[in-house]
Amino acid sequence: MSSPDVPEWIDDDLREIRAAGLFRSRRTFHPLTEGRCLLEGHELINLSSNDYLNLSHDERVIAAATAVLPKMGVGSRASALVSGRTEWHAQLEEQLAQFEGTEEAILFPSGYAANLGVIAAFANQEDTIFCDRLNHASLIDGCRLSGAKLRVYRHDQLEKLKRELEKASGDGKKIIVTDSVFSMDGSLAPLVSLCDLADEFNASLMVDEAHATGVWGVSGRGLAEELGVEARVTIRIGTLSKAIGTMGGFVAGSCALIDWLWNRVRTQIYSTALPPAICAAACKALEVIQAEPDRRRLLHEQSTFLRTELQERPTVSVPPSSGPIIPIILKDPDLTMNVAADLEGAGFLVGAIRPPTVPKGTSRLRVSITCAHQRDDLKRFLKALDRSLAKNVESR
Ligand SMILES: *Cc1c(COP(=O)(O)O)cnc(C)c1O
């Protein structure tokens, strides 16, 4: 092998990451049906996926993709505007608009690309962005890329946001940017209050529904639907990679907004279009979501059961939140890794989340469940967690 030596500073940085207990190592997962996976030959209940409605393995969704593959091939060959946008892209855009109740929709290679590109196009140096402290990295990176002035607030302390909005001077736009469901806490953004503040201070509101699409709202459109504020949100961004079980980001909105995004968002213009088979799969998944609201109901039932059980345990802290993302805050990164390893030994795969993904001192297990998980799975998980906590917390 002839890889060149890395610069010394990379070795130093690696040492630093390891010394802080924050080294991330990669493994190979083999997905199975019904919320399970194989890891190193062991079958585990996967409590670390975002496949909330169990659609990534749905036979109808798979059939939709496989029917398209032999006809249209795998890759899409070009960016959408050049020659990559096929009839399946057009079909998915149309179905997304219909699902979201808007005039049109636009696709992006991923939710990350959507957030990054849309914010960077919408805001510039003269503007001020008000960004929740817990916003997803893709939103934060978009804010940075835009060059706008950045004000960070907490959604549990909106007085601070209000003061910052009052202070913002000059002719620049004011833009409030938020996740609707915070990905590491599972908590919900106070969208009604944010809409009120946006109105009061003539600000735009941009909402990332990544973890809410398919999960919240009467028709599964997200938290803005659940809270009745869809018409008050300037730009709603979603992803197809979570509850929709496929891949890609999207924005649904008016014809004028979508026309403008097609012309200004660089992560759309300069990236290859999604594979047509993925678009066909997402079309089918959207149909299933609309036809089978019971998936959503079951998901919330199981989430409530697990959250309530966890909140009764004195050794862990489970912040108030709702929905399928349930953080179990253990604070210490090593403890978090040890408990995650015990759980894995007991047959459960759970995300162990450490800084810089979450603030220092808030390392946690991030449990996320899908509608495929059975009450029995969750009960056995609780038993395994109790055993591990007894062992690890006692010995400290
Ligand atoms: C996962 C996630 C994204 C990124 O979406 P991808 O389609 O995976 O790129 C954006 N925002 C939030 C809040 C997310 O959790």
The ligand as a MOL file (V3000), in Angstrom:
LIG
                    3D

  0  0  0     0  0            999 V3000
M  V30 BEGIN CTAB
M  V30 COUNTS 15 15 0 0 0
M  V30 BEGIN ATOM
M  V30 1 C -31.2330 13.6980 9.8860 0
M  V30 2 C -31.4980 15.1510 9.9410 0
M  V30 3 C -31.2270 15.9660 8.8480 0
M  V30 4 C -30.4860 15.4530 7.6440 0
M  V30 5 O -31.2850 14.6990 6.8230 0
M  V30 6 P -30.5990 13.6480 5.8300 0
M  V30 7 O -31.6710 13.3620 4.8520 0
M  V30 8 O -30.2130 12.4790 6.6770 0
M  V30 9 O -29.4110 14.3190 5.2380 0
M  V30 10 C -31.5960 17.2810 8.9260 0
M  V30 11 N -32.1830 17.7870 10.0210 0
M  V30 12 C -32.4200 17.0400 11.1040 0
M  V30 13 C -33.0650 17.6570 12.2910 0
M  V30 14 C -32.0880 15.7000 11.1000 0
M  V30 15 O -32.2900 14.9600 12.1870 0
M  V30 END ATOM
M  V30 BEGIN BOND
M  V30 1 1 1 2
M  V30 2 1 2 3
M  V30 3 2 2 14
M  V30 4 1 3 4
M  V30 5 2 3 10
M  V30 6 1 4 5
M  V30 7 1 5 6
M  V30 8 2 6 7
M  V30 9 1 6 8
M  V30 10 1 6 9
M  V30 11 1 10 11
M  V30 12 2 11 12
M  V30 13 1 12 13
M  V30 14 1 12 14
M  V30 15 1 14 15
M  V30 END BOND
M  V30 END CTAB
M  END
